[in-house]
Amino acid sequence: MSYNSAALVAAPAFGCRSSIKGPNIIGDLYKSVIYIIQHQVGCDKQNAVEKSEILNYLKKAFNVDDETHRKILKDAQKEKKSEMKLKVEVIEAKELSPKDANGKSDPYCNVYLNSKQKYGRSTTICYETLSPVWKEHFELLSEHPEQDILTVEVW
């Protein structure tokens, strides 16, 4: 995984010099960072760093004792992975090929992610035009954002 270690180095400057105990801002930040690492949120896999290496670095940066670290890590592993949504805006098409006998078309768009084709979305139909304007917004859930491919079909 690739994580910005500069942001993590700054953590002790926030006043975290003793073990994290009870609810506090630094403790919540530590838990959030552990969750992000466990679930690879925003991970750049091409520049990967071993999870154990970054977890050890965090433990030192936040000055967390072993027992607290293990508990927070165990809790983060149990947490459900966040839903990733792709926001799509279908704006318009221009100079489409005519498909109807009158020299026009009744176009619409289908948008979907390859892993969730059956959960794709469709725009409204724009009747008798070769330059439809939709200006429609969709959110598509992605279970595998690093592998998903967005498909846009104009019919």
C-alpha positions as CSV (number, residue, x, y, z in Angstrom):
1,M,0.0,0.0,0.0
2,S,1.1,3.6,-0.5
3,Y,0.2,6.0,2.3
4,N,1.4,9.5,2.8
5,S,3.8,9.0,5.7
6,A,4.3,12.8,6.0
7,A,0.8,13.1,7.4
8,L,1.5,10.3,9.8
9,V,4.7,11.9,11.0
10,A,2.8,15.0,12.1
11,A,0.6,12.9,14.6
12,P,2.9,13.3,17.6
13,A,2.9,17.1,17.2
14,F,-0.8,17.0,18.2
15,G,0.2,16.1,21.7
16,C,0.1,12.3,21.6
17,R,3.0,11.4,23.8
18,S,1.4,8.8,26.1
19,S,-0.6,5.7,25.3
20,I,-4.0,6.3,23.8
21,K,-6.7,5.6,26.4
22,G,-10.3,6.5,26.3
23,P,-12.1,8.6,23.8
24,N,-10.0,11.5,22.4
25,I,-9.3,13.2,19.1
26,I,-5.9,11.5,18.6
27,G,-7.4,8.1,19.5
28,D,-10.2,8.6,17.0
29,L,-7.6,9.6,14.4
30,Y,-5.5,6.5,15.1
31,K,-8.6,4.3,14.8
32,S,-9.6,5.9,11.5
33,V,-6.1,5.5,10.0
34,I,-6.0,1.8,11.1
35,Y,-9.4,1.3,9.4
36,I,-8.2,2.9,6.2
37,I,-5.1,0.7,6.1
38,Q,-7.0,-2.5,6.9
39,H,-9.6,-1.9,4.2
40,Q,-7.2,-0.3,1.7
41,V,-9.2,2.9,1.2
42,G,-7.4,5.0,-1.4
43,C,-4.6,2.5,-1.9
44,D,-2.2,2.9,-4.7
45,K,-1.2,-0.7,-5.3
46,Q,1.7,0.1,-7.7
47,N,3.7,1.8,-4.9
48,A,2.8,-0.8,-2.3
49,V,4.3,-0.8,1.2
50,E,3.8,-3.8,3.5
51,K,0.8,-3.4,5.9
52,S,2.9,-4.5,8.9
53,E,5.5,-1.9,8.1
54,I,3.0,1.0,8.1
55,L,1.1,-0.4,11.1
56,N,4.4,-0.5,13.1
57,Y,5.2,3.0,12.0
58,L,1.8,4.2,13.1
59,K,2.1,2.5,16.5
60,K,5.3,4.4,17.1
61,A,4.1,7.7,15.7
62,F,1.0,7.7,17.9
63,N,2.9,6.1,20.8
64,V,0.3,3.4,21.3
65,D,1.0,0.4,23.6
66,D,0.8,-3.1,22.2
67,E,-2.4,-4.1,23.9
68,T,-4.3,-1.0,22.7
69,H,-2.9,-1.4,19.2
70,R,-4.0,-5.1,19.0
71,K,-7.5,-4.2,20.2
72,I,-7.9,-1.3,17.7
73,L,-6.5,-3.5,14.9
74,K,-8.9,-6.3,15.8
75,D,-11.9,-3.9,15.9
76,A,-10.9,-2.4,12.5
77,Q,-10.7,-5.9,10.9
78,K,-14.3,-6.6,12.1
79,E,-15.6,-3.4,10.6
80,K,-17.5,-3.6,7.4
81,K,-15.6,-2.2,4.4
82,S,-17.0,1.2,3.3
83,E,-19.2,1.4,0.2
84,M,-17.5,3.0,-2.7
85,K,-19.7,5.0,-5.0
86,L,-18.9,6.3,-8.4
87,K,-20.8,9.5,-9.3
88,V,-21.6,9.7,-13.0
89,E,-23.1,12.6,-14.9
90,V,-24.5,12.0,-18.4
91,I,-24.6,15.4,-20.0
92,E,-25.3,15.1,-23.8
93,A,-24.5,13.5,-27.1
94,K,-24.0,15.2,-30.4
95,E,-24.4,14.2,-34.1
96,L,-25.7,10.6,-33.4
97,S,-26.4,8.4,-36.4
98,P,-30.1,8.4,-37.4
99,K,-31.8,5.1,-36.6
100,D,-35.5,5.8,-37.3
101,A,-37.2,6.2,-40.7
102,N,-37.8,9.9,-40.1
103,G,-34.0,10.5,-40.1
104,K,-33.9,11.0,-36.3
105,S,-33.4,8.7,-33.2
106,D,-34.8,8.2,-29.8
107,P,-31.5,7.9,-27.9
108,Y,-30.9,7.0,-24.2
109,C,-27.8,5.9,-22.3
110,N,-27.0,2.9,-20.1
111,V,-24.2,3.3,-17.6
112,Y,-22.9,0.5,-15.4
113,L,-19.8,-1.0,-13.8
114,N,-18.6,-4.3,-15.2
115,S,-19.0,-6.1,-11.8
116,K,-22.6,-4.8,-11.4
117,Q,-24.1,-4.8,-14.9
118,K,-27.6,-5.7,-13.6
119,Y,-27.5,-2.6,-11.3
120,G,-26.7,-0.2,-14.1
121,R,-28.8,2.9,-14.7
122,S,-30.5,4.4,-17.8
123,T,-31.2,7.9,-18.8
124,T,-34.6,9.1,-20.0
125,I,-35.3,8.7,-23.7
126,C,-34.9,11.9,-25.8
127,Y,-37.4,11.5,-28.6
128,E,-36.7,12.5,-32.3
129,T,-33.2,14.0,-31.9
130,L,-29.6,13.3,-32.9
131,S,-28.2,15.6,-30.2
132,P,-29.9,14.6,-27.0
133,V,-29.3,16.6,-23.7
134,W,-29.8,14.5,-20.5
135,K,-28.0,16.3,-17.7
136,E,-28.7,13.3,-15.4
137,H,-26.7,12.2,-12.3
138,F,-26.2,8.6,-11.1
139,E,-24.4,6.9,-8.3
140,L,-23.1,3.4,-8.9
141,L,-21.9,1.2,-6.1
142,S,-18.5,-0.5,-6.6
143,E,-17.4,-3.5,-4.6
144,H,-14.0,-3.6,-6.4
145,P,-13.1,-0.1,-7.4
146,E,-9.6,-1.0,-8.4
147,Q,-11.0,-3.5,-11.0
148,D,-14.3,-2.0,-12.1
149,I,-14.7,-0.4,-15.5
150,L,-17.4,2.1,-16.3
151,T,-19.3,1.3,-19.4
152,V,-21.5,3.9,-21.2
153,E,-23.7,2.7,-24.0
154,V,-25.7,5.1,-26.2
155,W,-28.7,3.5,-27.8
